[in-house]
Amino acid sequence: MPSATVHHGDALAVLNTLPTASVDTVITDPPYNSGGRTNSERSSSTARSKYVSSDAKHQLKDFTGDNRDQRSYITWLSLILSECLRVTAPGGHALVFTDWRQVPATSDALQVAGWTWQGTMTWYKPLNRPRRGGFRAACEYILWGTNGAYDGTRELYLPGMFSASQPGGRQRRHITQKPVDGLLSELVRICPTAGTILDPFTGSGSTGEAALQAGYSFVGVELSEHYHQVASDRLAAITQAP
């Protein structure tokens, strides 16, 4: 029976306590720390102001940890992903979300941490932001890495591009929430049957929901007390369902 555990605390501190090679796949959406050309811009911009349209109707809570400069972001994410590598079994996978600004920095961190970079997938968002005089901001990206060589003999063929919109209405629980249907439900399939998926930035628990629905166990970490409760309640409703 798949299980779900969501730890409350700083990702790096909690990851240090997890057993080596105890999970099979990492799927995570770290704070992008995107934008902000100057120190004042980075320190004054909230995550909501960067990632939520000004006409959005919801009042979802903000989150912290999104104001690092490029050097500290690469160093910090390298430490996180290094611990994720230790916790992941040999041959395991890591899927790390990022946006167009942070693709270079995120790929550097992935490789510095010791993962073998295997490719980049595209998440196309049908509901996206126009840019006056230029191209729409319609995509985010998922970097794929492996802990050494992976099992290339599996009869598994996953897409390299996904099309899915962020949840709306009552299903929207987090300002940067990723959709389960059409995105996370496909990504979790990279994990071996009956394996365990880790997300050190659990947010509202979307990766956990996709994992449990597909028959995987889940281990999460969330710093925000509010979102830790949201994720815990969401996943408990799945694991305790009759």
Backbone torsions as a table, in degrees:
resi	resn	phi	psi	omega
1	MET	NA	121.9	179.9
2	PRO	-59.6	144.1	179.3
3	SER	-122.6	162.5	178.4
4	ALA	-136.4	129.7	175.2
5	THR	-128.9	127.6	177.8
6	VAL	-120.8	111.5	179.1
7	HIS	-82.2	143.8	176.3
8	HIS	-103.1	115.1	178.6
9	GLY	160.1	-177.5	178.5
10	ASP	-69.4	136.2	-174.0
11	ALA	-57.6	-47.1	-176.1
12	LEU	-65.7	-40.9	-179.9
13	ALA	-64.6	-41.9	-178.9
14	VAL	-72.3	-41.3	-179.9
15	LEU	-58.2	-35.5	179.5
16	ASN	-62.1	-19.4	-177.9
17	THR	-95.1	-9.1	-176.5
18	LEU	-82.9	145.5	-178.3
19	PRO	-66.2	148.3	176.0
20	THR	-62.7	139.4	176.7
21	ALA	55.4	37.5	-176.9
22	SER	-97.4	-7.2	176.8
23	VAL	-127.9	167.2	-176.9
24	ASP	-109.0	-26.0	-175.8
25	THR	-149.5	142.0	173.2
26	VAL	-112.0	124.9	173.6
27	ILE	-129.4	115.9	-171.7
28	THR	-148.2	155.3	-177.3
29	ASP	-127.0	77.8	-176.1
30	PRO	-69.3	159.2	172.7
31	PRO	-54.8	125.8	-172.9
32	TYR	-71.1	-24.6	-174.4
33	ASN	50.4	44.6	-173.3
34	SER	-92.4	147.3	176.8
35	GLY	79.4	-176.6	-179.9
36	GLY	82.3	92.8	-177.5
37	ARG	-79.9	-21.1	-177.4
38	THR	-127.0	165.6	177.7
39	ASN	-59.3	-40.4	-178.4
40	SER	-66.8	-38.5	177.6
41	GLU	-64.7	-42.4	-178.5
42	ARG	-66.3	-39.5	-175.4
43	SER	-80.3	-22.2	-176.4
44	SER	-97.4	-18.0	-178.0
45	SER	-85.8	128.0	175.0
46	THR	-85.2	161.7	176.2
47	ALA	-60.2	-39.5	-179.5
48	ARG	-61.6	-42.1	-177.8
49	SER	-67.3	-26.2	-178.8
50	LYS	-86.3	-33.9	-168.6
51	TYR	-115.1	-2.3	-178.0
52	VAL	-120.3	131.6	178.8
53	SER	-61.7	147.3	-176.9
54	SER	-64.6	-21.4	-178.9
55	ASP	-95.9	9.8	179.8
56	ALA	-63.2	140.3	-176.5
57	LYS	-89.2	-22.5	-174.5
58	HIS	-79.2	160.9	178.4
59	GLN	-123.7	48.0	-178.8
60	LEU	-68.3	150.0	-176.1
61	LYS	-67.4	146.8	177.0
62	ASP	-74.4	175.9	173.4
63	PHE	-139.1	159.4	-176.0
64	THR	-99.5	177.1	175.3
65	GLY	85.6	18.1	-174.6
66	ASP	-115.4	24.8	-176.0
67	ASN	-123.8	25.1	178.4
68	ARG	-79.7	150.2	171.6
69	ASP	-81.4	177.1	-172.2
70	GLN	-62.4	-42.9	-177.9
71	ARG	-65.6	-46.0	-179.4
72	SER	-70.1	-31.8	177.2
73	TYR	-64.0	-46.7	180.0
74	ILE	-63.6	-44.0	-179.9
75	THR	-62.7	-49.0	-179.2
76	TRP	-60.7	-48.2	-178.0
77	LEU	-67.8	-33.3	175.9
78	SER	-61.7	-41.0	178.4
79	LEU	-65.0	-43.5	178.6
80	ILE	-60.7	-50.4	-175.6
81	LEU	-70.9	-25.7	174.7
82	SER	-66.0	-43.7	176.9
83	GLU	-66.9	-36.5	176.1
84	CYS	-61.2	-38.0	178.6
85	LEU	-63.3	-44.3	178.9
86	ARG	-61.0	-39.5	-175.6
87	VAL	-76.3	-19.7	-176.3
88	THR	-91.2	138.0	179.5
89	ALA	-64.7	150.9	175.4
90	PRO	-53.9	137.4	-177.2
91	GLY	86.3	-4.1	-179.2
92	GLY	-74.6	171.4	-173.2
93	HIS	-118.6	153.8	170.3
94	ALA	-129.6	131.2	174.7
95	LEU	-122.4	117.1	-172.1
96	VAL	-122.2	120.2	178.7
97	PHE	-75.1	149.2	174.9
98	THR	-160.4	169.7	175.0
99	ASP	-110.7	-179.1	-172.1
100	TRP	-63.7	-32.9	-178.9
101	ARG	-68.1	-33.6	-170.4
102	GLN	-104.9	7.1	176.7
103	VAL	-56.3	-49.1	-179.8
104	PRO	-61.6	-44.3	-178.6
105	ALA	-66.4	-40.5	-179.1
106	THR	-68.3	-39.0	177.8
107	SER	-66.9	-36.0	175.0
108	ASP	-61.7	-47.6	-178.3
109	ALA	-62.5	-40.6	179.9
110	LEU	-59.4	-44.5	-176.6
111	GLN	-78.3	-37.0	175.4
112	VAL	-59.1	-36.7	-178.8
113	ALA	-70.8	-13.4	176.6
114	GLY	107.8	-1.3	176.5
115	TRP	-74.7	148.0	173.3
116	THR	-90.1	116.2	-177.3
117	TRP	-72.3	121.4	-176.4
118	GLN	-105.8	-16.2	-180.0
119	GLY	159.8	178.2	179.9
120	THR	-132.0	127.8	176.6
121	MET	-105.0	157.6	-177.8
122	THR	-112.5	132.1	171.0
123	TRP	-106.7	109.8	178.0
124	TYR	-89.1	129.9	-178.7
125	LYS	-106.8	106.6	-179.5
126	PRO	-56.2	-35.3	174.3
127	LEU	-96.0	104.5	-172.2
128	ASN	-139.4	175.9	-173.8
129	ARG	-95.1	129.5	172.6
130	PRO	-77.5	157.8	173.5
131	ARG	-124.9	121.5	-179.2
132	ARG	-60.4	125.4	177.6
133	GLY	80.1	6.0	-176.5
134	GLY	-151.9	-155.3	-174.0
135	PHE	-93.5	150.8	179.3
136	ARG	-68.1	146.6	173.0
137	ALA	-87.7	85.1	-167.6
138	ALA	-107.8	-4.7	-172.1
139	CYS	-135.4	149.5	162.6
140	GLU	-123.3	175.6	-169.5
141	TYR	-134.3	154.9	177.4
142	ILE	-126.6	117.8	177.2
143	LEU	-88.8	133.7	-176.9
144	TRP	-110.2	123.2	174.7
145	GLY	-129.4	161.1	178.3
146	THR	-131.0	153.5	175.9
147	ASN	-86.7	81.7	-175.0
148	GLY	77.5	-154.5	-179.9
149	ALA	-72.3	141.8	178.8
150	TYR	-112.3	171.3	-177.1
151	ASP	-76.9	97.0	-179.8
152	GLY	-85.7	6.2	179.9
153	THR	-96.3	-5.0	-179.9
154	ARG	-63.1	141.0	174.7
155	GLU	-82.1	71.2	-176.0
156	LEU	-138.1	126.2	-179.4
157	TYR	-133.3	104.2	-176.4
158	LEU	-102.1	152.0	179.2
159	PRO	-70.1	160.5	176.4
160	GLY	-103.5	-3.9	176.9
161	MET	-139.5	141.0	-176.8
162	PHE	-128.2	144.8	177.6
163	SER	-124.8	116.0	-178.7
164	ALA	-163.5	143.1	179.8
165	SER	-97.2	151.1	175.4
166	GLN	-60.9	147.0	178.6
167	PRO	-60.4	151.2	177.9
168	GLY	-124.2	174.0	177.0
169	GLY	61.2	-138.4	-177.4
170	ARG	-70.2	-16.3	179.1
171	GLN	-78.5	-13.4	-179.8
172	ARG	-85.7	113.6	-175.9
173	ARG	-117.1	-10.5	-174.1
174	HIS	-147.4	146.8	-173.2
175	ILE	-70.6	-23.3	176.3
176	THR	-117.0	32.8	-175.8
177	GLN	-63.2	133.7	176.7
178	LYS	-93.3	144.8	-178.8
179	PRO	-74.3	142.4	174.2
180	VAL	-76.8	-57.0	-178.8
181	ASP	-66.7	129.1	176.0
182	GLY	84.1	-10.4	-179.9
183	LEU	-133.6	-77.9	-176.6
184	LEU	-64.4	-33.6	178.1
185	SER	-62.9	-26.6	175.9
186	GLU	-84.3	-41.9	-176.5
187	LEU	-62.9	-38.3	-176.0
188	VAL	-64.6	-17.4	-177.9
189	ARG	-67.5	-14.1	177.1
190	ILE	-68.2	-20.3	-178.9
191	CYS	-76.0	139.4	177.1
192	PRO	-59.5	154.3	-179.7
193	THR	-53.3	133.4	178.8
194	ALA	63.2	20.2	179.7
195	GLY	-81.9	-174.8	-179.1
196	THR	-120.7	134.4	-179.2
197	ILE	-110.5	135.4	179.9
198	LEU	-111.9	136.7	171.7
199	ASP	-134.0	104.0	-178.6
200	PRO	-75.8	-3.2	175.0
201	PHE	-130.5	73.4	-166.3
202	THR	-67.5	-31.7	-178.2
203	GLY	59.3	-127.8	-178.2
204	SER	-88.8	1.8	173.3
205	GLY	94.7	20.6	-177.4
206	SER	-64.1	-43.4	178.4
207	THR	-62.6	-39.3	177.4
208	GLY	-62.6	-41.2	177.9
209	GLU	-62.1	-46.3	179.7
210	ALA	-62.3	-39.3	-180.0
211	ALA	-63.8	-50.1	-177.9
212	LEU	-63.0	-41.4	-179.6
213	GLN	-62.8	-28.4	-178.8
214	ALA	-93.6	2.7	176.6
215	GLY	91.9	14.4	178.3
216	TYR	-100.1	152.3	168.8
217	SER	-81.6	162.0	-173.0
218	PHE	-138.5	137.4	171.5
219	VAL	-125.8	125.2	-178.6
220	GLY	-127.7	162.2	174.7
221	VAL	-136.0	133.7	178.4
222	GLU	-141.8	127.9	-177.4
223	LEU	-76.9	-42.5	-176.7
224	SER	-69.6	128.1	177.9
225	GLU	-62.0	-40.1	-179.9
226	HIS	-62.4	-51.2	-176.1
227	TYR	-73.7	-27.0	173.3
228	HIS	-60.4	-42.0	178.9
229	GLN	-67.9	-42.0	178.2
230	VAL	-58.4	-48.3	-178.9
231	ALA	-65.7	-43.7	-179.0
232	SER	-60.6	-44.7	179.4
233	ASP	-65.2	-41.4	-178.3
234	ARG	-62.8	-45.2	-177.3
235	LEU	-76.1	-33.0	176.8
236	ALA	-63.4	-35.8	178.6
237	ALA	-62.9	-28.8	178.5
238	ILE	-81.0	-47.7	-175.7
239	THR	-70.3	-25.6	-177.8
240	GLN	-97.5	0.9	179.6
241	ALA	-65.1	141.2	-179.7
242	PRO	-67.5	NA	NA
